[in-house]
Amino acid sequence: MPVFFFLFIVMPIAELAVLIQVGSVIGVLNTVGLVFLTAVIGAWLLRQQGLATLLRANERLNSGELPAKEVAEGLILAVGGAMLLTPGFITDTFGFLCLLPGSRHWLALQALKRMTVAGQNRGRSFFFSAGGGAGPFGQGPFGRQRPFDRDANGNIIEGEYQDQTRNDRGQLQQGQSDQDEQEKK
């Protein structure tokens, strides 16, 4: 409840007070123009930083790594973008802090300290709990976490697979060449 009180009562009043003060110093039109300018610069910066973060996440996925930091940065970028689109200088300040790489990396590291990440890569499960949960699976913000290779009862699901892609292509090509030979006769 205190968070909602701060977000919906305290912040709008503080934003109005700052806007009125700035407007009395530089004028109403200049204040509106400055708010509009920060929104445009913020949108451009959000696009640039968002694409860079997305490319880094894609590279980490392609190399077989979990892009946990990039996901955290993506969430921080989304929050920063929303703050920059909200009219006001206080939210713009926090929004720019979320979009600038140095402060965004620091915020992402702070968020990762409190997150639990689980994933699976090429048949191997991994589990990372930065919060230092209890037991092999840790205690995350959403309760006990397990790697993806376990069912709801905690039983390990084992199995083997065989990639049939090459075999299927070979059979298709063989079938096509047999059909071509039949047409020639």
N, C-alpha and C positions, 0 to 999 in steps of 0.2 A: 504493500500500500504506500509506503514512503516514496518508492520509485515513481509511482503514478502521480503522486502529489507533486513531486519535483518536476516531472516531465510536462504535466498539463496545467499546473498552476504557477509554480515558481519560474520556470524557464520562459513562458510567454510574457510574464510581467517584466522579467529582467530584459528580454529582447526589446519590448516596447520602450522601456526606460532608456536603453542604449540608443535605439533608433531616434527617439525624441531628442536626446542630447546631441547626437551627431547632426540631426536635422537642424537644430538651432545654431550649430556652429557653421556648417557648410551649406545649408539650405535644403529644402525639401527635394527639389529636382536632382540635385547632386547626390543626395542620400539614396534616392530611388535608383539613379544611374549606377551608383557604387554597388548596391545590392544586386542589380541586374548583371553588372560586370563580374562580380564574384561568382554568380551562378554560371555564367558562360565559361569563365576560366576553369571553374570546378568541373564542368561537364567535359571540357577538353582534356583536362588532367586525368579525370576518371577514365575516359576512353583510352588514353595512352597507357596509363598504369595498369588498367584492367587487361588490355591485350598483352602486355608484357608478362603479367602474372599468369595469364592463361597459357601462353607459350612455354613458360617455365614449368607449369604443371604438366603440360603435354610431354615435354622432354623427360621429366621424371617418371611419368607413367610408361613411356617408351623404353626407358632404361630399367624398368622393373621395380622402381621405388614408389613408395606411397607419398603423394604430394600433400602431406598434412600441413606443412607451413603455407603452401600456396592456397590451400582451401581456407585456412584461417585468414590469410591476407585478402582473399576474395570476399569473405564476409565483412572484414574491416573496410574494404573499398566500398561495398554496398552501403554500409552505415555512413561512411564519409560522404558518398554521393547524395544520400537522402538528406544529410545535414546541410550540404551546400545548396540544395534546392529549396530548403526551408528559409524563408526570408529572415534575415537578422545577422548581426555581426558575431554574436557569441557562438551560434551554431556553425557559422562559416569558419570561425577559428578552429573549432573541433573537427569540422569536416576537412579542412586543409591538413590538419595534423594526421588524419586518417589516410590521406592521399599521398603525402610526402613519403618517399621510400624509407628514409631513416627511422622516422617515428612509427611508420606502419610495420616495419620489421620488428621493432621493439615491442609494439602492441601484440603482434602475432606470436612472438616468443612468450610473452606473458600469458596469452590465451592458451598456448600449447602446454604450458605448465599445468593447466587445469583441465586439459582434455584427455580423453581416452580414445585411442585409435586402434582399430582392428582391421585386418584385411587378409587377402589371400592372393598369392602370386605363384603361378605355375605349379599348383598342387601343394605348395608349402604355405602354411598359415603363419602369420606373425601377429604379435600383440604388443602394443606399446601403451603403457600407462604412465604419463608424465606426473600424474598426481600421486604415484606411489601407493596404489591400492593394496589391499590385503590379498594374499594368496596368489596363485599363478595367473589369475585372470584380472585381479585388481577390482577396485570399486570405482566406477566412473560416475559422471554426473547423472546418468540414466540408470543407475543400479549396477548389478553385477554384469560384466561384459565377458563374452566368450568369443574365441575365433570362429570363423564361419564354417569350419568343418565339423561342428558339433550340432546335434539336434537339441530340441528344447529340454531334454532330460540330461544333457551334458554328455551323451554317448558319442564316441568318435565314429564318424561315418567314413568307412574305407572303401576304396574301389580302384579299379584300373580302367584305363581307356586306351584306345589306339586311334591314331589319326588316320582317317580313311580318305582324306582329301586327295592324296596322290593316287591311291588305288582307284578311286572313283573317276578321276580324270583319265587314268590309263584305260579303264574299261570303256569310258565314253569315246576316247580316241580310237580304241580297238573296234568298237561297235561301228563307228563312223567309217573306218577304213573297210570293214567287212561289207557295209552297205554300199560303199563306192564300188567295190569289186563286183557286187551283185548287179549293180546298174550297168557296169561295163559289159557284162556277159549278155 
